[in-house]
Amino acid sequence: MRFHIAATAIVFALAGASLTGAKADPYRWCAEGVAQSGSSNCYFVTLQQCQAAASGTGAFCTPNNFYTGSDSPGGSHRRHR
């Protein structure tokens, strides 16, 4: 009986340790149709970055449906002028 209780406790401890929160997606824009039809690249913070990458490839930029609201990949930081 003690073995079953200990084994159950270990299983729950390991299950709890493996649960982590979802990572934020800071990239606001996706280039759709890159390289081949149906593919996408969602690693652009600004629309201008996306448009520059899509330029001349036949791709187009769309908002990222998984964008979480963070403005930069490394977290929030101030721009220096």
C-alpha positions, -999 to 999 in steps of 0.1 A, spaced: 0 0 0 28 24 9 44 17 -25 12 27 -44 9 59 -24 46 68 -30 43 59 -67 12 80 -71 29 109 -54 59 107 -77 37 105 -108 18 137 -98 50 155 -89 65 147 -123 33 157 -141 32 190 -122 69 197 -129 64 192 -167 36 218 -169 49 251 -180 31 282 -193 28 288 -230 55 311 -244 44 344 -257 45 351 -294 58 386 -299 58 386 -337 29 407 -350 32 399 -387 34 369 -410 46 367 -446 22 342 -464 32 323 -495 69 325 -490 90 302 -512 60 280 -520 23 282 -519 7 277 -485 39 284 -464 43 312 -440 70 330 -420 57 347 -388 89 362 -374 83 399 -380 78 425 -353 69 453 -378 49 455 -410 79 470 -427 101 440 -418 75 417 -433 71 437 -464 108 439 -470 111 401 -467 81 395 -489 91 420 -516 97 403 -550 87 368 -538 50 369 -545 43 367 -507 20 391 -488 19 402 -451 -10 394 -427 -14 398 -390 -2 369 -369 -33 352 -353 -11 340 -324 3 374 -316 2 380 -278 7 417 -275 44 419 -267 62 444 -290 96 427 -291 110 392 -290 132 399 -259 104 415 -239 97 451 -235 125 476 -238 128 513 -247 141 525 -280 170 549 -279 169 578 -302 
